[in-house]
Amino acid sequence: MPRKIIIDTDPGQDDAVALLLALASAEDVEVLAVVTVAGNVPLSHTTANARQVLELAGRPDLPLYAGCARPMRRRLVTAEHVHGPTGLDGPDLPAPTMPVQSRHGVQYLIETFRQAEPGAITLVTLGPLTNVAMALVQAPDIAPRIREIVAVLGTWSENGNITPAAAFNEYVDPEAADVVLTSGIPLTMVPMDVTHQCLTTPPGCRRYARTTTPAPSRRRTCSPFPRPLISRSTGGRGRPCTIPARSPI
C-alpha cells in the first residue's frame, strides 16, 4: 500500500523535480497535498511554481496550501543566485490556473494530523522547516500523530552550501529546525551529501527528452544551474538535485 505523504516545499528547480518524481511514483507514495514555504524564493514565487509543476504533472486537482512567508525569528534569506529570480527559471511553463486553498498551510497541517489516524501520514519536507515548526508550536498534540518526518536537511561529510557548517534549509530557519529536531517525531534526514550522489547530467536530460511520460514536456525541468555552482559542488560532473535514489534516470 502506498505511503500517505504531505509534501512541504519551496520550489526551486530541485524541488520541482522532486515533486514530479513523487507524483510519478503512485505505487510507493500517495501525495495528499502540497504546502509551500518561503525559502529558495519568496512565498509568492514558491506557490506559483508549485502550481505550475502540479499542472505540468497533470495534477491540478491536488490541494495546494500556502504556508509561512518568513522564518520564525529572522529575515528571509533566498537563493535567486541559484534558481533565478522566479525560482524556476529555465523551463518555459504556462501561467498556472489551478487554485490555492484559502486555508493557511500551517492550519492545514494541524487540522489534518488531528483528524487522521495516528501514524497514518508522513511529512516530506524539501525546504526550510518553518511550517512544520509553527504547527508544532501551535499544536504540540500533533507530534505523536505524525508517522515520520523525512527532511532534506543538513550535511554529513561535506561542508554546507551556505556556510562551512550549514546547508540552505537549516540556515534559512535554524529556530524551526531546532523545534523539529527536538520534537521527538521519528525523523529521517536526507543530507546534502545524498543529493550530490543523485546528479542531473546532460545524458540524463537527453534520456528524459526521449521518454514518453504522463507529465508533458518533462524534459523542460532539466534547466541548467549556473556553471560556477556546478564546478564548486560537483567538480563539473552534473547538477546536484534533490531527488530520491530511485530516480528513473
C-alpha positions in Angstrom: 0.0 0.0 0.0 1.4 3.4 -0.9 2.6 5.6 2.0 0.4 8.7 2.5 2.6 11.8 2.4 2.2 15.6 2.6 5.0 17.5 0.8 6.2 20.8 2.3 8.3 22.6 -0.3 9.9 25.8 -1.6 10.3 25.2 -5.3 13.1 25.9 -6.6 14.2 23.8 -9.6 15.3 20.9 -7.4 12.0 20.7 -5.5 10.2 20.9 -8.9 11.9 17.7 -10.0 11.2 16.1 -6.6 7.5 16.9 -6.9 7.3 15.4 -10.4 9.0 12.2 -9.2 6.8 11.9 -6.2 3.7 12.3 -8.3 5.0 9.7 -10.8 5.6 7.2 -8.0 2.0 6.3 -7.2 2.9 2.7 -6.3 5.1 4.0 -3.5 3.6 7.2 -2.2 0.1 8.9 -2.2 0.6 12.6 -2.2 -2.3 14.1 -0.2 -1.4 17.7 -0.5 1.4 20.2 -1.1 2.2 23.1 1.2 4.6 25.8 0.2 7.0 27.8 2.3 9.4 30.7 1.7 12.9 29.6 1.0 14.6 29.4 -2.3 12.5 32.4 -3.3 9.7 34.3 -1.5 6.4 32.6 -0.8 4.6 34.2 -3.8 7.0 32.6 -6.2 7.3 29.2 -4.4 3.5 28.9 -4.5 3.2 30.0 -8.2 6.0 27.5 -9.0 4.2 24.7 -7.2 1.0 25.5 -9.2 3.0 25.3 -12.4 4.6 21.9 -11.5 1.3 20.4 -10.4 -0.3 21.4 -13.7 2.7 20.1 -15.6 2.2 16.8 -13.8 -1.5 16.7 -14.7 -2.5 17.1 -11.0 -4.3 20.4 -10.7 -6.8 18.6 -8.5 -4.2 18.2 -5.7 -4.9 20.6 -2.8 -2.2 23.3 -2.6 -1.8 25.5 0.5 0.5 28.5 1.0 2.3 28.5 4.3 4.8 30.8 6.0 6.2 33.8 4.2 9.2 34.2 6.5 11.3 32.3 9.1 10.2 32.1 12.7 12.6 34.7 14.1 14.7 36.3 11.4 14.7 37.8 8.0 14.2 35.6 5.0 17.4 34.6 3.0 16.7 33.4 -0.5 18.7 31.7 -3.3 17.9 33.5 -6.6 21.6 33.2 -7.4 20.9 29.5 -7.9 17.3 29.3 -9.1 16.9 32.6 -10.8 14.5 35.5 -9.9 11.4 33.3 -10.1 12.9 30.2 -8.5 12.0 28.2 -11.6 14.0 30.0 -14.3 14.7 27.9 -17.4 11.6 25.9 -18.2 9.0 27.8 -20.3 5.8 26.8 -18.4 2.4 28.4 -18.9 0.9 30.6 -16.3 -0.9 28.5 -13.8 -4.7 28.5 -13.4 -5.3 26.0 -10.5 -6.4 27.5 -7.2 -4.6 27.9 -4.0 -6.6 26.8 -1.0 -7.8 29.6 1.3 -6.7 27.9 4.5 -3.1 28.7 5.7 -0.7 25.8 5.2 0.1 25.6 9.0 -3.6 25.4 9.8 -4.0 22.7 7.2 -1.2 20.6 8.8 -2.7 21.0 12.3 -6.2 20.1 11.3 -5.1 17.2 9.0 -3.0 15.5 11.7 -5.6 16.0 14.3 -8.2 14.3 12.1 -6.1 11.5 10.7 -5.3 8.2 12.5 -2.1 8.4 14.4 0.8 7.3 12.3 -1.1 7.4 9.1 0.7 10.3 7.3 4.4 11.1 6.7 5.6 14.7 6.3 8.2 15.1 3.5 10.0 18.5 3.8 12.1 19.8 0.9 12.7 23.3 2.2 13.1 25.3 5.4 11.1 23.8 8.3 9.1 26.9 9.2 5.6 25.5 8.5 6.2 22.3 10.4 7.7 24.1 13.4 4.9 26.6 13.6 2.4 23.8 13.5 4.2 22.0 16.4 4.4 25.2 18.4 0.7 26.0 17.9 -0.4 22.4 18.3 2.1 20.2 20.2 -0.5 17.5 20.4 0.0 16.6 16.7 3.6 15.4 17.3 2.8 11.8 18.3 0.3 11.6 15.4 2.9 12.2 12.7 4.3 8.9 11.4 7.6 10.3 10.4 9.3 13.4 9.0 11.6 12.9 6.0 13.6 16.1 5.7 16.1 17.4 3.2 18.3 18.8 5.9 22.0 19.2 6.9 25.2 17.9 5.6 27.3 14.9 6.9 30.7 14.6 5.4 30.8 17.8 3.2 30.8 21.4 4.0 27.5 23.3 3.9 26.4 25.2 0.8 25.8 28.5 2.6 28.3 28.5 5.4 31.1 25.9 6.1 28.7 24.2 8.5 25.2 24.9 7.3 23.2 23.7 4.3 20.5 26.1 3.0 17.3 24.7 4.6 18.6 24.9 8.2 20.4 28.1 7.6 17.2 29.9 6.5 15.3 29.0 9.6 17.5 27.4 12.3 14.9 28.0 15.0 12.4 26.0 13.1 15.0 23.2 12.6 15.6 23.2 16.3 11.9 22.8 17.0 11.6 19.8 14.6 14.8 18.1 15.6 13.9 18.2 19.3 10.2 17.2 18.8 10.7 13.5 19.3 9.0 12.7 16.0 10.7 9.9 14.1 13.0 11.7 11.6 14.9 10.7 8.5 17.4 13.3 7.5 18.5 13.4 3.8 21.7 15.5 3.9 23.3 17.4 1.1 25.8 14.6 0.6 22.9 12.4 -0.7 21.9 14.9 -3.3 25.4 15.0 -4.7 25.1 11.3 -5.4 21.9 11.9 -7.5 23.1 14.2 -10.2 21.2 15.6 -13.2 23.6 15.1 -16.0 23.3 16.1 -19.7 22.9 12.4 -20.7 20.2 12.0 -18.2 18.3 15.0 -19.6 18.7 13.6 -23.1 17.1 10.4 -21.9 14.3 12.4 -20.3 13.7 14.1 -23.7 13.3 10.7 -25.4 10.9 9.3 -22.7 7.1 9.2 -23.0 5.6 10.4 -19.8 2.2 11.5 -18.4 3.7 14.8 -17.4 4.0 16.7 -20.7 7.4 18.1 -21.7 9.2 16.7 -18.6 12.5 17.4 -20.3 11.9 21.1 -19.6 12.6 20.6 -15.9 16.2 19.9 -16.8 17.1 23.6 -16.7 20.8 24.5 -16.1 22.2 25.7 -12.9 24.9 28.3 -13.1 28.1 26.7 -14.2 30.3 28.1 -11.4 27.9 26.4 -8.9 28.3 23.1 -10.8 32.1 23.3 -10.7 32.2 24.1 -6.9 29.7 21.5 -5.8 30.3 18.5 -8.1 33.5 19.1 -9.9 31.6 19.6 -13.2 30.1 16.1 -13.2 26.5 17.4 -13.2 23.8 19.4 -11.4 23.0 18.5 -7.8 19.4 17.6 -7.5 17.1 16.9 -4.6 15.6 13.6 -5.9 15.2 10.1 -4.5 17.8 7.5 -5.1 15.1 5.5 -7.1 15.0 8.2 -9.8 14.3 6.6 -13.2 17.2 8.5 -14.9 
